[in-house]
Amino acid sequence: MLDTSPLTAAVERFADRLRAAPQSRLQRGAAAEGLALARELSRRAAGLEGGPVREMPDAGPFVVGDQVAVAGLDLAEALRNTTSAPSTLVDEAVVLVGEAEVRAMR
């Protein structure tokens, strides 16, 4: 079983920052970055689970933190339940989250 705690920590940190962000920052691109990340994390989770890929809907800037959290935790769960997933998938996802956070919060 893979240790997904680095991914979970990164996702929770970014989700919390999005939830606390002012409306102006969200509208300047932070919400778009968060949504793009949530969609990518969701796509990766679906790929691991063998299920259909469904696009995360754009539910507005004030819920994007929750969308990031849900998609990230779904991916962490999929990684933990996949016996053949290489540990590099966790590292790649952590990098994705970190890069999105930098772009969103600058």
DAPE-V531569 format. One line per field, one symbol per residue. ss: DSSP state (a for helix, b for strand, c for the rest). phi: phi as a letter, one per 20 degrees, with the letter a starting at -180 (. if undefined). psi: psi as a letter, one per 20 degrees, with the letter a starting at -180 (. if undefined). A space follows every 10 residues. Layout:
ss->???
phi->???
psi->???
This chain:
ss->ccccaaaaaa aaaaaaaaaa ccaaaaaaaa aaaaaaaaaa aaaaaaaaac cccccccccc cccaaaaaaa aaaaaaaaaa accccccaaa aaaaaaaaaa aaaaac
phi->.fedfffgff fffffffffe ffgffffepf fffffffgff ffffffffem efedfffeeo fedfffffff fffffgffff edfdffffff fffffgffff ffffde
psi->pqojhhgggg ghggghhghi qqhggghjig hggggggggg hgggghhhij rqopppqojr hijhghgggg gghggggggh iohjpqihhg gghggggggh gghhj.
